[in-house]
Amino acid sequence: MVEYNDLIFEISRQGRVGSNLPESDVGHVDLQDKLPKHLIRDVPAELPEVSELQIARHYTALSNKNHGIDNGFYPLGSCTMKYNPKINETVARLEGFSRIHPYQPVETVQGALEVLYELQEELAVITGMDAVTLQPSAGAQGEWTGLMMVKAYHAQKGETRTKVLVPDSAHGTNPASATVAGFETITIPSNKNGLVDLEELKKHVGSDTAALMLTNPNTLGLFETEILEIAEVVHEAGGLLYYDGANANAILGKTTPGSMGFDIVHLNLHKTFTGPHGGGGPGAGPVGVKAKLIPYLPVPRVEKENDQYVLNYNEPLSIGRVKGYYGNFGILLRAYTYIRTMGNVGLREVSESAVLHANYLRKRLEPYFDAPYSQVCKHEFVLSGSRQKKLGVRTLDMAKRLLDFGYHPPTIYFPLNVEECLMIEPTETESKETLDAFADVMIQIAKEVEENPSVVLEAPHTTVIGRLDEVKAARQPILRYVKEEAAEREKEFARS
C-alpha cells in the first residue's frame, strides 16, 4: 500500500516558510549596478514554500528509502564495499584536522603533514613500492597519474611508446585512462581459466609497449598465477607494469604488487581502506612507484627534513600537480585511522576473511547458477545467469527481484567476457548469518525462475517505484524539476 507521503510529491503551499531571517542591515543593493543584465531574473525564482518540519520529514523519508552499507548487505563486485568504521569519522572531525586550511604556513600544520607523511610510508610498505603520492582524488585519476608518469619516464629516455596493453577482464577505467593519457589501447584476451593469456601477451608486447595494466587478483576474482612471467615479458621489452589496486583487499599482508614485479600501483582508499564510497565521492587514489619513477611523482611532495615536515615543489621531472592542495585530506585521514587501528595482523586477517567469505558463498551458489570458472577465487567471484536466460529470465530480472528482499544487487553484466554475468563480493566484514541469508534468497530466486518466472520478470514488487521502462529512462531522462511536469506525474501516479 502506498503511503500518503509517497503519493504526494508536490507539498509546496504559498506562504509557508521554513526560515526566519533577520532584516538586512546593509541597506538596499541595486543589482542592476552589480550584475550583467542577462544574469538578473525578470521574475522571482519558483522555490518550494514549505515549513522546517516538512523539510526535515521529506529528507528523513528519502534517507530511509536509500540503500547504504549501514543498513543492508552490499555485495557489489569489484568495488570492495565495506563498513565505514565510525572511529574514522571521529578522527576526521577532530578540530586540529577539520579546522585547518591548506594555505596555512607549513609550520602551523605540522600535525597534518605528519599524518600525510606517515600514510605515504605505510602505503609504500603495504604495496611494496618505494614512494607514494596522495594527491589523486580517485582510482581513475590515480590511473591517469600513473600513466602520465609512464609517458614522462619513456620520454626522458628518448623513447616514443604509444601502446598500453589491457586484459579483456579489466576495469573499464583502465582503457579509458590510457586513452585520456594519449595512448592506444590493445586488448589482451583471457585464456580458458580466466587469466591473462601469456602467449597472446607475447604476441603484442614490443618496442612500442609503454605499459601493461592489470589487477591481481583480476576482475574475475582469480589470482594471476603467471604474474612473474608476465612481468618478465613486459620488462624485457622495456615496458612498465601497472597495478590497478581496486582488488587489493585480497592480498593485504600476504603479498605486494612490488613483489609481483609491478612498477606502479594505485590504491582506492575509499574501497580497500574504508573511506566512504559512492554518491560521486569524495575518493582518494594514491599512487606508489618504484625508485626509478620517483622523479616523476606529482608535486608538492610531503617530505621530512630533520624534525620538520615540508612540501617539496623542486622536482624538475615531475608531471606537476594533479589535484588541488594535497589530496582529499578527510579521506586520507580515514584510511590512516583504519590502517593504524588494524595493524599488520589485522590487515592480513582482512584478506583471509574476504577470501574465505567469497569462496563460502561461491560454493553455496554454484549448484544453482552456471560457474564459468571453478577454481578457488580470492575476494570476489563471478557466476553466469545463462541457465536462467534459457528459461526466459535475464540476470537483470534476478537483480531486480533481489530488491524485494532488501538486498542491493551484485554487479551485473561485468566483466563483459562472461555471459549474463553476476559478480559478487561479500567482503570481509559480513557475518556468516548474512552470507547464508543472501545465499538462501539467491537460491529461492533461481527456483522461482523454474517454477514461477513471472514473479521474477515483474519484479521489484515492494519498492516505492516499481518496474521502470529502462529504454525510456535512458532516452528521456528527467534531469530537472519543473513544477507543472511534477504535478502531472503526481496525477498519473495517483491514477495508477
C-alpha positions in Angstrom: 0.0 0.0 0.0 1.4 3.4 -1.0 1.7 5.7 2.0 0.4 9.3 1.8 3.9 10.9 1.9 4.9 8.6 -1.0 1.9 9.6 -3.1 2.0 13.4 -2.7 5.1 14.8 -4.4 4.3 18.5 -4.5 3.9 19.7 -0.9 4.7 23.4 -1.5 2.0 25.8 -0.5 2.1 29.6 -1.0 3.0 31.5 2.1 4.7 28.6 4.1 8.2 29.4 5.3 10.9 27.3 6.8 13.3 30.1 7.9 13.3 33.2 10.0 16.0 35.6 8.8 16.7 39.0 10.3 16.1 42.1 8.3 19.1 43.2 6.3 21.2 45.9 8.0 23.3 46.9 4.9 20.5 48.7 3.1 19.2 48.1 -0.4 21.5 46.9 -3.1 20.7 47.7 -6.7 21.6 44.5 -8.6 21.4 46.5 -11.9 24.7 48.1 -10.9 26.4 44.9 -9.7 25.4 42.2 -12.2 25.1 41.9 -16.0 21.5 42.3 -17.1 21.3 38.8 -18.6 22.0 37.3 -15.1 19.2 39.1 -13.4 15.8 37.4 -13.1 12.7 39.1 -14.5 10.5 37.2 -12.1 11.3 35.6 -8.7 12.5 32.0 -8.7 9.8 29.4 -8.1 11.3 27.9 -5.0 9.3 25.4 -2.8 7.4 27.1 0.1 7.5 24.6 2.9 7.9 24.5 6.7 11.0 23.4 8.5 9.2 20.3 9.8 8.1 19.4 6.2 11.7 19.7 5.0 13.0 17.5 7.9 10.4 14.8 7.2 11.0 14.9 3.5 14.7 14.3 3.7 14.4 11.8 6.5 11.9 9.8 4.4 14.3 10.0 1.4 17.2 8.7 3.5 15.1 5.8 4.8 14.4 4.8 1.2 18.1 4.9 0.2 20.2 1.7 0.4 23.6 2.0 2.1 26.2 -0.1 3.7 24.9 0.9 7.2 21.5 -0.6 6.6 21.9 -3.6 4.3 24.2 -6.1 2.6 26.0 -4.6 -0.4 27.6 -7.4 -2.5 28.6 -5.2 -5.4 31.5 -6.9 -7.1 34.9 -5.3 -7.8 34.1 -2.3 -5.7 35.1 -3.6 -2.2 32.1 -2.0 -0.5 32.5 -2.5 3.3 31.6 -1.0 6.6 32.9 2.5 7.3 34.2 2.4 10.9 32.8 5.2 13.0 36.1 5.9 14.7 37.3 7.1 11.2 34.6 9.8 11.3 35.5 10.9 14.8 39.2 11.3 13.8 38.3 13.2 10.6 36.2 15.7 12.6 38.9 16.5 15.2 39.3 20.3 15.2 43.1 20.0 14.7 42.3 18.4 11.3 38.9 19.8 10.3 39.6 23.5 11.1 42.9 24.0 9.3 43.4 25.4 5.8 45.8 24.2 3.1 47.1 27.7 2.6 48.4 27.9 6.2 52.2 28.1 6.6 53.6 24.6 6.9 55.0 25.3 10.3 51.4 25.7 11.6 50.1 22.4 10.1 52.9 20.0 11.2 50.4 17.5 12.6 48.5 17.2 9.4 51.7 16.9 7.3 53.0 14.2 9.7 49.8 12.2 9.1 50.2 12.5 5.3 53.9 11.6 5.5 53.2 8.5 7.7 50.4 7.4 5.5 52.7 7.6 2.5 55.2 5.5 4.3 52.6 2.9 5.3 51.1 2.6 1.9 54.6 2.2 0.4 55.2 -0.8 2.7 51.7 -2.3 2.0 52.3 -2.1 -1.8 56.0 -2.9 -1.9 56.7 0.5 -3.6 59.5 3.0 -2.8 57.4 6.2 -2.7 53.8 7.3 -2.7 51.8 10.4 -3.7 48.5 11.0 -2.0 47.2 13.6 -4.4 44.9 11.7 -6.8 41.2 12.0 -5.8 40.0 8.6 -7.1 41.2 5.4 -8.6 40.7 6.6 -12.2 42.7 9.8 -11.5 45.3 7.6 -10.0 45.4 5.5 -13.2 45.8 8.7 -15.2 48.5 10.0 -12.9 50.4 6.7 -13.2 50.1 6.7 -17.0 51.4 10.3 -17.2 54.4 9.1 -15.2 54.8 6.2 -17.7 54.8 8.7 -20.5 57.3 11.0 -18.8 59.6 8.1 -18.0 59.8 6.9 -21.5 60.2 10.4 -22.9 63.1 11.1 -20.6 64.8 8.0 -22.0 64.2 9.4 -25.5 61.6 6.7 -26.4 58.2 7.0 -28.0 56.0 4.3 -26.8 52.4 4.5 -27.8 50.6 1.4 -26.7 49.1 0.3 -23.3 48.1 -3.4 -23.0 44.9 -4.1 -21.1 43.3 -7.6 -20.4 39.8 -8.1 -21.6 38.6 -8.5 -18.0 40.0 -5.2 -16.9 38.0 -2.4 -15.2 36.6 0.0 -17.8 38.6 2.8 -16.4 41.8 1.2 -17.5 41.4 1.7 -21.3 39.6 5.0 -20.6 42.6 6.3 -18.6 45.0 5.1 -21.2 43.1 6.9 -23.9 42.9 10.1 -21.9 46.7 9.9 -21.3 47.2 9.7 -25.1 47.9 6.0 -25.5 46.5 3.4 -27.9 44.8 0.6 -26.0 45.4 -3.0 -27.0 43.2 -5.7 -25.5 44.8 -9.0 -24.3 42.3 -11.9 -24.2 41.9 -14.2 -21.3 42.6 -17.9 -21.5 40.1 -20.7 -20.7 41.0 -20.3 -17.0 40.1 -16.6 -16.9 43.7 -15.4 -16.6 45.9 -13.4 -18.9 46.8 -15.5 -22.0 50.6 -15.4 -21.7 51.2 -16.5 -25.3 48.8 -13.8 -26.6 50.6 -11.2 -24.5 53.9 -12.2 -26.0 52.5 -11.5 -29.5 51.5 -7.9 -28.6 54.5 -6.8 -26.5 57.1 -4.9 -28.4 59.2 -1.8 -28.6 56.1 0.4 -28.7 54.7 -1.1 -25.5 54.5 1.6 -22.8 52.8 -0.5 -20.1 50.6 -3.4 -19.2 47.7 -2.5 -16.8 46.2 -5.2 -14.7 45.0 -6.1 -11.3 45.9 -9.2 -9.3 43.6 -10.9 -8.4 41.9 -9.9 -11.6 38.3 -8.7 -12.1 37.1 -12.3 -12.1 38.4 -12.7 -8.6 41.2 -15.0 -9.9 44.9 -14.8 -9.0 47.2 -14.4 -12.0 49.4 -17.4 -11.3 51.8 -16.5 -14.1 52.4 -12.9 -12.8 56.2 -13.2 -12.6 56.4 -14.5 -16.1 54.1 -11.6 -17.2 56.3 -9.1 -15.5 59.4 -10.5 -17.2 57.8 -10.4 -20.6 56.9 -6.7 -20.2 60.1 -5.6 -18.6 62.3 -7.4 -21.2 60.5 -5.3 -23.9 61.2 -2.1 -21.9 57.7 -1.6 -20.8 56.3 -0.9 -17.3 53.8 -2.9 -15.3 50.9 -1.0 -13.8 48.8 -2.4 -10.9 45.1 -1.4 -10.6 44.6 -1.6 -6.8 40.8 -2.0 -6.8 41.2 -5.6 -5.6 44.0 -5.0 -3.0 41.9 -6.2 -0.1 42.5 -9.8 -1.3 46.3 -9.6 -0.8 46.8 -7.3 2.2 49.5 -8.8 4.4 50.0 -11.7 2.1 52.0 -10.3 -0.8 52.5 -6.9 -2.5 52.4 -5.6 -6.1 56.1 -4.8 -5.7 57.0 -8.4 -5.1 55.0 -9.4 -8.2 57.1 -7.1 -10.4 54.8 -4.1 -10.7 56.4 -0.7 -11.2 53.4 1.5 -10.4 50.3 0.9 -8.3 47.2 2.9 -7.3 45.0 2.2 -4.4 41.4 3.1 -3.8 41.3 4.3 -0.2 37.6 4.7 -0.5 37.4 0.9 -1.2 40.1 -1.2 0.4 40.8 1.3 3.3 37.2 2.1 4.4 36.7 5.7 3.2 33.0 6.3 2.4 32.3 5.2 -1.1 29.6 6.1 -3.6 27.5 9.1 -4.4 30.1 10.6 -6.6 32.9 10.9 -4.0 35.0 12.1 -2.4 37.6 9.4 -3.0 41.3 9.0 -2.9 43.6 7.1 -5.2 47.2 7.3 -4.0 49.9 6.1 -6.5 53.0 4.3 -5.5 56.1 3.8 -7.6 59.4 2.0 -7.7 62.6 4.1 -7.3 63.2 4.8 -11.0 59.8 6.6 -11.2 60.2 8.8 -8.1 61.4 11.9 -10.0 58.1 11.9 -11.9 55.8 11.9 -8.9 53.4 14.9 -8.6 54.4 17.9 -6.6 54.3 19.1 -3.9 55.7 16.0 -2.2 55.4 15.7 1.6 58.9 15.1 3.0 60.6 15.1 6.3 63.7 17.2 6.9 65.2 16.6 10.3 62.3 17.1 12.7 60.1 19.1 10.3 57.7 18.2 7.6 57.9 20.2 4.4 56.3 20.5 1.0 58.8 19.9 -1.8 58.0 21.6 -5.1 61.5 21.4 -6.5 61.3 18.3 -8.7 62.1 19.3 -12.4 61.0 16.0 -13.9 57.6 15.9 -12.0 54.4 15.6 -14.0 53.2 18.5 -11.9 50.2 18.9 -9.6 47.2 16.6 -10.3 44.8 17.7 -7.6 44.1 20.9 -5.7 46.0 21.2 -2.5 47.4 17.8 -1.3 44.6 15.4 -2.0 41.2 14.7 -0.3 42.5 15.1 3.2 39.4 13.8 5.0 39.5 10.5 3.2 43.3 10.2 3.8 42.6 10.7 7.5 40.0 7.9 7.5 42.4 5.5 5.7 45.2 6.4 8.1 43.0 5.7 11.1 41.9 2.3 9.6 45.5 1.2 9.0 46.6 2.2 12.4 43.6 0.6 14.0 44.1 -2.7 12.2 47.8 -3.0 12.3 49.8 -5.7 10.4 47.9 -8.6 11.8 44.6 -7.0 11.3 45.2 -6.2 7.6 46.3 -9.8 7.0 43.1 -11.0 8.6 41.1 -8.7 6.3 42.4 -10.7 3.3 41.9 -14.0 4.9 38.3 -13.2 5.8 37.5 -11.7 2.4 38.8 -14.8 0.6 37.0 -17.2 2.9 33.7 -15.4 2.6 33.9 -15.3 -1.2 34.7 -19.0 -1.5 32.0 -20.0 1.0 29.3 -18.0 -0.9 30.6 -19.3 -4.2 30.3 -22.9 -3.2 26.8 -22.4 -1.8 25.6 -20.8 -5.1 27.4 -22.8 -7.8 24.8 -25.6 -7.9 22.1 -23.1 -8.9 23.9 -20.9 -11.4 26.5 -21.6 -14.1 30.0 -21.1 -12.9 32.4 -20.3 -15.7 35.5 -20.7 -13.5 35.6 -23.4 -10.9 39.0 -22.7 -9.3 39.4 -21.2 -5.8 38.7 -17.4 -6.0 40.0 -14.6 -4.0 37.8 -11.7 -2.7 35.1 -12.0 -5.3 33.7 -14.4 -7.9 31.5 -14.5 -11.0 28.5 -16.6 -11.8 26.5 -16.7 -15.0 22.8 -16.4 -15.5 22.9 -18.3 -18.8 20.9 -21.2 -17.3 18.1 -18.9 -16.3 18.3 -17.0 -19.6 17.4 -20.2 -21.5 14.2 -20.1 -19.4 13.4 -16.5 -20.4 14.7 -14.8 -17.3 17.7 -12.5 -17.6 20.3 -11.6 -15.0 18.8 -8.1 -14.9 15.5 -9.6 -13.8 17.0 -11.6 -11.0 18.9 -8.4 -9.8 15.6 -6.6 -9.6 14.0 -9.4 -7.7 16.7 -9.2 -5.1 15.4 -5.7 -4.3 12.3 -7.2 -2.9 14.3 -8.9 -0.2 16.2 -5.7 0.8 19.5 -6.5 -0.8 21.5 -4.3 -3.2 22.1 -6.5 -6.3 25.6 -7.6 -7.1 27.4 -6.1 -10.2 25.7 -7.5 -13.4 26.9 -7.8 -17.0 30.5 -7.1 -16.0 33.1 -8.3 -16.8 31.9 -8.3 -20.4 33.6 -11.6 -21.2 31.2 -13.6 -19.0 27.7 -14.0 -20.5 24.8 -12.8 -18.2 27.5 -12.1 -15.6 26.8 -11.8 -11.8 29.9 -10.5 -10.0 29.6 -11.0 -6.2 31.9 -9.6 -3.5 30.8 -10.3 0.1 33.8 -8.5 1.7 35.5 -9.4 5.0 33.0 -7.5 7.2 29.9 -9.6 6.8 28.8 -12.4 9.2 28.1 -16.0 8.2 24.4 -15.3 9.0 24.3 -12.5 6.4 26.0 -14.6 3.8 23.7 -17.5 4.4 20.6 -15.3 4.3 21.8 -13.8 1.0 22.5 -17.3 -0.4 19.1 -18.5 0.6 17.4 -15.7 -1.3 19.6 -16.2 -4.4 18.7 -19.9 -4.3 15.0 -19.0 -3.9 15.1 -16.7 -6.9 16.8 -19.5 -9.0 13.9 -21.8 -8.1 11.3 -19.1 -8.9 12.8 -18.8 -12.4 12.0 -22.5 -12.9 8.6 -22.7 -11.1 7.1 -19.2 -11.3 9.1 -16.9 -13.6 6.5 -14.1 -13.8 7.3 -13.1 -10.2 10.9 -12.5 -11.2 10.1 -10.9 -14.6 7.7 -8.4 -12.9 10.0 -7.5 -10.0 10.5 -5.5 -8.0 7.2 -5.6 -6.1 7.9 -4.0 -2.7 9.9 -0.9 -3.7 8.5 2.6 -3.8 9.0 2.7 -7.6 8.2 -0.5 -9.5 9.5 -1.8 -12.8 10.9 1.0 -14.9 10.8 1.5 -18.6 14.6 1.4 -18.9 14.7 2.4 -22.6 12.5 5.5 -21.9 14.5 6.3 -18.8 17.8 6.3 -20.8 16.4 8.2 -23.8 14.1 10.6 -22.0 15.7 11.1 -18.5 14.1 13.6 -16.2 17.1 15.7 -15.1 15.5 18.8 -13.6 12.4 19.7 -11.5 9.6 21.5 -13.4 6.6 22.2 -11.2 4.0 21.7 -13.9 5.6 18.4 -15.0 5.8 17.2 -11.5 2.2 17.9 -10.8 1.2 15.9 -14.0 3.4 13.0 -12.9 1.8 13.1 -9.5 -1.7 12.8 -11.1 -0.5 9.9 -13.2 0.9 8.2 -10.2 -2.3 8.7 -8.2 -4.4 7.2 -11.1 -2.1 4.1 -11.2 
